[in-house]
Amino acid sequence: MNQPQIPLEEKLHLDKTLSIVQAELDSVRAATKAQQQEMDRLRSELQTDRELANLWSSEEFEDLADLSQSVRLLTMQEETQDTAVARRIALEYQQHSPYFARLTLRFPDEEEDEPIYIGRFSLWNPKEKDLAVHDWRSPIASVFYRFGMEPAYYTAPLGRIDCLVTGKRQYEIRNGQIVYCFDADSVIQDKLLRKMLSQNASSQMRSIVETIQKDQDIAIRDEEHDLLMVQGVAGSGKTSIALHRVAYLMYEGLKNRLRSHNILILSPNTVFEKYISSVLPELGQRNTAAATLEYILENFLHTPVQSRVDRIDSLCKAESRQAEAMRRMLDFKSSPEFVAILDRFLQEIPRHFSQYQDLWYGDHLLATAQSLKNEIMQRDDKWPLGVRLHRLENILWEKIRALRPERMKTLYFRALQLSRGPEWARAYSLYETASLSRQIQAITRLSVRQLYLSLFADETRFLRLAKGIPLPSDIRSILTDTCEALRSDQPLPLSDASAMAYLKVRLEGRSASGDIRQVVIDEAQDYGMADYALLHSFYPNARFTVLGDINQSMERGMDHSFFGNVQKQLKIEKAALIELNKSFRCTKEILSFSEQFLKHAALQSFNRSGEEPKILPNDQIISCIRQCKEMGYKSIALIAKTAEMAEKWHARLSLEIPIRLMGRDINPGDVFIVPLALTKGLEFDAVFLLDCDETNYSTEDDRRLLYVACTRALHFLSFFYTSSPSLLLKQEDQCNG
Amino acid sequence: MDEIFAMVANAINHVTGLPRESIRPETDLQKLKFAQWATLIMACEKYYHIEIPDEKAIGFTCAQDLTLCIHQELSDGRSDYSAPTDEDRTDWYY
């Protein structure tokens, strides 16, 4: 990019802005230091109090009260300190780069243009009592992302504000110096975007506030819908949208008290979680929870759950017939039909699955089996079964407590008759209570795992429950295989864990967290309908942002009905679906090659050129890696179809070059081997797809895997084979080495 | 709480014969026979002038559970128990 001369007034304006930053930074640092001293004093007091207080003694209540008071003060100070530290970090960033764009706006009835500077964070000018820099999330900044040099508007708290864009300028400011600036007259700032996109991939995702596109901005700022769905092709910036939307919602959340702990980001795996972990802190937002579904399920069900990565990997390594069977099972358990069967099963549980029996306490009949059943069946249905059973248990124990004095009298008398001591009577009473407790719990305590197993173990019941619902042809083997998996000591299959958690939450009426008000689901195509039904039950008051690409499902084929089904399971009426067809990640050559793997291709490329993808024999891997390193690529990923194949390749290649194997928690360095299942959502400068022989990639499912693998590449893509390349790679205009 | 635990530990030692110094809050009570269980519970009840409900007693898994239950009963004021005298300490059981 040619470096134009930086106008003097720009330099002067930057100096002026930096002096404001410096003044505020000095003041924030001084305040932080004073707060730190106060916190140290409180901590020291707390330590003394703690030493004085005997926490095991109930008599030291006053000491405990003092201690609690000190802890509360310290917590308040820590919160204030956290805010000050966040501000200090923002100001330190602004010292290097206070803004990245300037809008010049003409408002109706005004004669002069007004310059609006936009940065990652806002900056207040105390002398002029005005904002020197506007936060990129502010309403006025939306004009920058959405309009060219034309009449524009934005929605402020007071309503719609009309204006005319008379100027747009973009800057790159580094270390407090303007590297370049240029006037942009369109909405899409191609020049800057091209520069950004041609950079190398880093091990951590970066924020894109400078280059957010119009469609992306619409998705980021949407507040109208309770469910926002984004179908975006690979590289269209879905994850960036998800994260910037979170930052935006928290900014906007100032008015509706949405805090970081009210937001949950669901990510496909822990590698991805780490990859995105620096974006929100970069945008000034910390402490937002990100988790995988399996992590949530493990905590909810208190049992190990199979990871999604393991599930994809076992699908990839299974031989074709086995993989087909696994996919059919997954298809079924991800379908709305399966959720419908679970719902019917839930209706049946109170009738058939509690072990109703007559309950006796000594010679007193507490309740008959029929009366217990009636009690449960006749209660108001709006209460979940678990709550009704819990209530019944309490009623029974109240009855027992009322009868106990009389019962003890009888037992003491019997002990006397038997010439035994009172401890005999007490032991008898304990024995009797323990036995009664077991009987009561057989009625009131339900084991979700046993219930779920019973759904699959009884074929006749299953088929009755599924009456009128289309079932896969191999439903019998699905039933058998599920029972086998549930009885084994292996981690619970992910789709079964979701279904079980759904049953549990519906039975017990407990949600995972009442605090979550916004759930952001990335790689949404990887979640089944039972997952969405569960998420609705877990977070009944939450709004959802669901981002995915139906073409990037590694586990099963899907179509556009997916998003409609998601909406049904989440039971949200105010919903919108935004489609993003433009890919910014790959060069147009890589994108065009990848398009062949899609059945319904609708990819648009951002016009960035690079090398044509190559199909090469294995013996060229090392030379190709060297070539990529010479070209300055920072992340060169060798993608193997399975974890096992990745390990084999690692053992082989590490004898010749320094190369690492990317595990779930490893930051792999510049050249690494990674199993396909772990590449979800990631991007690399160069992608080498290993073992691209016909034997490994031949089915329709493999076609989707190839699409996902190819679209990880930013600049360079090569396929390597041992004997003959997969027929799926054959393309008329391909370039063979 | 530590005093209650000391009493509970003494009672467990008396009932089971486990060395006093080996008894910890996590000491497992689930292996006790009903007779031992009853003796232990009755000892605690007698000492603290409380009544431990059977349905709570059968749920105790460790010494800490029993300690907490006694603490709860005392805190809830369901006892006329007062701090132990020296006589109580030497002649606490039977």
Interface residues (C-beta under 8 A of the other chain):
Chain A: N54 W56 S57 S58 W397 I400 R401 R404 P422 E423 W424 R426 A427 Y428 S429 L430 Y431 E432 T433 A434 S437
Chain B: M1 D2 E3 F34 A35 W37 A38 T39 I41 M42 P53 D54 E55 A57 I58 H71 S75
